[in-house]
């Protein structure tokens, strides 16, 4: 990286701040980036309130309030290239689980019914009200580059910034997390689905083969598969695979259930029912995007009602 420095703005919307901290996860490579980038607006580094003009704009978080919407629009006006940085920006992220409930239910749970933050009122001054929906940023502004992950992996952060700074075409792939997982899929005689903390999984065998629900085969690889390679089943934090996103009839639960039933003696319908019973967990990262939320196979309100009825 060399030449005249590229101007960079960042802004966070509705998120935890972890994606901004992920920029520091570049470790010594951040020095290479800083040789070619001048960071202007950045919530964790600068106190700039306005939105200066910039070559690159990094937006993290989803749109949940009018403040978020305003910030996204201003970033789009002032930045030549916008990166939807992190799963919340790309798909709506974990906040999407809130779509299973009304705004009133969420506010009452946090302010009136919480055992640790219980109050007799809901703050209304100097705080924007929640929107009716959790919205990925590309439903409000045009996005030039998508970088999902919770947070994005340092490898992909460095690659994306490098290609933009050097004006090259980003190298992308459509592989799933399974593509980098060292575990081996094999047919077993397992007949029951196991809870995540039940037993100690064999370190060499695919989680699905052992009866553990793992979303690696249905999740886009933007992480290099650290979780399954270190003994933790994939939770789908980088969002669904391209097959699921682009095919109306493909779904997270049906894809995982089909593979698990082929690798074990567990019926596919039983796997689907288990995923449906904890849908807010398995779909949380991406249910806010219309590519998932509008699927005819996505019936979260029904699934929640079925669980409550039991």
C-alpha positions in Angstrom: 0.0 0.0 0.0 1.4 3.3 -1.0 0.8 6.7 -2.6 -1.7 9.4 -1.5 -3.7 8.4 1.5 -7.3 7.4 1.1 -9.9 9.1 3.3 -12.0 6.8 5.4 -15.1 7.4 7.5 -16.8 4.9 9.8 -20.1 5.0 11.6 -22.0 2.6 13.8 -25.7 2.3 13.8 -27.6 -0.2 15.9 -24.9 -2.6 17.0 -22.7 -3.7 19.9 -19.5 -1.9 18.7 -17.7 -5.2 18.2 -17.2 -4.6 14.4 -15.4 -1.3 15.1 -13.1 -3.1 17.6 -12.5 -5.8 14.9 -10.6 -3.3 12.9 -7.9 -3.4 15.7 -7.9 -7.2 15.2 -5.7 -6.6 12.2 -2.9 -6.4 14.7 0.4 -5.4 13.0 -1.4 -5.3 9.6 -3.2 -2.2 10.8 0.1 -0.4 10.4 0.0 -1.3 6.7 -3.5 0.0 6.4 -2.7 3.3 8.2 0.2 3.9 5.8 -2.4 4.3 3.0 -5.5 5.4 4.9 -6.4 8.6 6.8 -9.2 7.9 9.3 -11.5 10.9 9.6 -14.9 10.2 11.3 -14.7 7.1 13.6 -16.9 6.8 16.7 -14.2 4.9 18.7 -11.3 7.1 17.7 -12.4 10.7 16.8 -14.9 13.2 18.0 -16.0 14.4 14.6 -19.8 14.9 14.5 -20.2 15.9 10.9 -19.7 13.6 7.9 -16.7 14.7 5.8 -16.2 13.6 2.3 -14.3 10.3 1.9 -13.3 7.6 -0.5 -14.4 4.8 1.7 -17.3 4.6 4.2 -17.6 1.7 6.7 -21.1 1.3 8.1 -21.7 -1.2 11.0 -25.0 -2.1 12.5 -28.6 -2.2 11.3 -31.1 0.5 11.0 -33.4 0.5 14.1 -34.1 4.2 14.7 -34.4 7.5 12.8 -30.9 8.4 13.9 -29.6 5.2 12.2 -31.5 6.1 9.0 -30.1 9.7 9.0 -26.5 8.5 9.6 -26.7 5.9 6.8 -28.1 8.5 4.3 -25.3 11.0 5.3 -22.6 8.4 4.9 -23.9 7.5 1.4 -23.9 11.2 0.4 -20.3 11.8 1.5 -18.6 8.5 0.8 -17.8 7.2 -2.7 -17.7 3.6 -1.6 -19.9 2.1 1.2 -19.0 -1.1 2.9 -21.8 -2.9 4.8 -19.5 -4.1 7.5 -20.6 -7.0 9.7 -23.6 -9.2 9.8 -25.9 -6.6 11.3 -25.2 -4.2 8.4 -25.6 -6.9 5.8 -28.5 -8.9 7.1 -29.9 -7.1 10.2 -27.9 -9.3 12.6 -28.9 -10.4 16.1 -31.3 -7.5 16.4 -33.5 -9.3 13.9 -34.7 -11.6 16.6 -36.7 -8.6 17.8 -38.9 -9.0 14.8 -40.6 -11.9 16.6 -42.0 -9.4 19.0 -43.7 -6.0 19.0 -41.9 -2.8 19.9 -44.1 -2.5 23.0 -43.1 -6.0 24.1 -39.4 -5.3 23.7 -39.6 -1.9 25.6 -41.7 -3.4 28.4 -39.2 -6.3 28.7 -36.2 -4.0 29.0 -37.6 -1.2 31.1 -40.6 -2.4 33.0 -40.2 -6.2 33.5 -36.5 -6.6 33.8 -35.2 -7.7 37.2 -32.0 -5.7 36.8 -33.2 -2.5 35.1 -36.8 -2.2 36.2 -38.3 1.3 36.1 -41.8 2.8 36.1 -41.3 4.7 32.9 -39.9 4.4 29.4 -37.3 7.0 28.4 -38.6 9.2 25.6 -36.5 12.4 25.7 -33.3 12.6 23.7 -33.7 9.0 22.6 -35.2 8.0 19.2 -38.0 5.5 19.4 -37.5 2.1 17.9 -38.6 1.6 14.3 -41.2 -1.0 13.5 -38.5 -3.1 11.8 -34.9 -4.0 12.0 -33.5 -3.0 8.6 -30.3 -4.0 6.8 -28.7 -0.9 5.4 -29.1 -1.9 1.7 -32.8 -1.4 2.1 -32.2 2.3 2.7 -29.0 3.1 0.7 -27.0 1.6 -2.0 -24.1 -0.6 -0.9 -20.9 -1.3 -2.8 -19.3 -4.0 -0.8 -20.7 -6.6 1.7 -18.5 -7.9 4.4 -20.6 -10.1 6.8 -19.3 -11.7 10.0 -19.9 -11.2 13.7 -17.5 -9.5 13.6 -15.8 -9.8 10.2 -12.6 -11.9 10.3 -9.3 -9.9 10.2 -8.3 -11.8 7.0 -11.3 -10.5 5.1 -11.1 -7.0 6.6 -7.5 -6.7 5.4 -8.3 -8.2 2.0 -11.3 -5.9 1.4 -9.5 -2.7 2.5 -6.4 -3.6 0.5 -8.4 -4.2 -2.7 -10.3 -0.9 -2.3 -7.2 1.1 -1.6 -5.3 -0.4 -4.5 -8.4 -0.2 -6.7 -8.5 -3.9 -7.4 -11.5 -6.2 -7.6 -12.2 -8.0 -4.3 -11.6 -11.8 -4.3 -14.7 -13.5 -3.1 -16.0 -17.0 -2.9 -19.3 -18.7 -2.2 -18.0 -21.5 -0.1 -19.7 -22.5 3.2 -18.0 -22.8 6.6 -17.8 -26.5 5.9 -15.3 -25.9 3.2 -12.6 -24.9 5.7 -13.7 -27.3 8.5 -11.2 -30.1 9.1 -13.9 -32.4 10.5 -14.9 -35.4 8.5 -18.5 -36.2 7.5 -19.4 -39.9 7.9 -22.5 -42.0 8.3 -23.2 -43.0 11.9 -25.9 -44.8 13.8 -26.8 -41.8 16.0 -30.6 -41.6 16.6 -31.0 -38.6 18.9 -30.2 -34.9 18.6 -27.8 -33.7 21.3 -27.8 -30.5 23.2 -24.8 -28.2 22.6 -23.3 -28.9 26.1 -24.1 -32.6 26.1 -21.1 -34.8 26.2 -17.7 -34.1 24.5 -17.8 -34.2 20.7 -15.2 -36.2 18.9 -12.7 -33.7 17.5 -12.3 -35.4 14.1 -15.9 -36.1 13.2 -18.5 -33.7 11.8 -20.9 -32.3 14.4 -23.9 -33.4 12.3 -22.6 -37.0 12.2 -22.6 -36.9 16.0 -26.1 -35.5 16.4 -25.1 -31.9 17.2 -26.9 -29.2 15.2 -24.2 -27.2 13.3 -25.0 -24.5 10.7 -21.6 -24.7 9.0 -23.1 -26.3 5.8 -25.7 -23.5 5.5 -23.4 -20.6 6.4 -21.2 -18.4 4.2 -17.6 -18.7 5.0 -16.4 -15.2 6.1 -14.6 -16.5 9.2 -12.2 -19.3 8.2 -14.1 -21.8 10.3 -12.5 -21.2 13.7 -15.5 -22.5 15.7 -15.9 -26.0 14.4 -12.1 -26.4 14.1 -11.9 -25.6 17.9 -14.8 -27.7 19.1 -17.7 -25.4 18.8 -20.6 -26.0 16.4 -21.2 -23.1 13.9 -24.0 -20.7 14.9 -24.3 -19.1 11.5 -22.9 -15.7 12.4 -21.8 -14.8 8.9 -25.2 -15.3 7.4 -26.8 -18.0 5.2 -25.0 -19.6 2.2 -25.6 -18.1 -1.3 -27.8 -21.1 -2.1 -30.2 -20.3 0.7 -30.2 -16.6 -0.1 -30.9 -17.0 -3.8 -33.3 -19.9 -3.9 -36.8 -19.2 -2.6 -37.4 -22.8 -1.4 -34.1 -23.4 0.3 -34.1 -22.7 4.0 -31.6 -23.0 6.9 -33.6 -25.7 8.7 -34.3 -27.8 5.7 -30.7 -27.7 4.4 -29.3 -28.7 7.8 -32.0 -31.3 8.4 -31.4 -32.9 5.0 -27.7 -33.3 5.7 -28.1 -34.5 9.3 -30.6 -37.1 8.3 -28.3 -38.4 5.6 -25.4 -38.7 8.1 -27.3 -40.2 11.0 -30.5 -42.2 11.7 -32.3 -39.1 12.8 -35.4 -38.3 10.6 -35.1 -34.9 8.8 -38.5 -33.9 10.2 -37.2 -34.3 13.8 -34.3 -32.0 13.0 -36.5 -29.4 11.5 -38.7 -29.4 14.5 -35.8 -29.0 16.8 -34.5 -26.0 14.8 -38.0 -24.5 14.7 -38.3 -24.7 18.5 -35.3 -22.4 18.9 -35.7 -20.4 15.7 -34.8 -17.1 17.3 -31.3 -18.6 17.9 -30.8 -20.3 14.6 -32.2 -17.5 12.5 -31.3 -14.5 14.6 -28.4 -13.3 12.4 -30.4 -13.1 9.2 -34.1 -13.1 9.8 -34.3 -9.3 9.2 -33.3 -9.5 5.6 -36.1 -10.0 3.2 -34.1 -12.7 1.5 -34.9 -14.9 4.6 -37.8 -13.1 6.3 -40.0 -13.2 3.2 -39.4 -16.8 2.3 -42.6 -18.8 2.3 -40.8 -21.4 4.4 -40.0 -18.9 7.2 -42.9 -19.1 9.7 -41.3 -17.8 13.0 -44.6 -16.6 14.5 -46.1 -20.0 14.1 -43.0 -21.7 15.5 -43.0 -19.5 18.6 -46.7 -20.1 19.1 -46.2 -23.9 18.8 -43.4 -23.7 21.5 -45.6 -21.6 23.8 -48.5 -24.0 23.4 -46.3 -26.8 24.6 
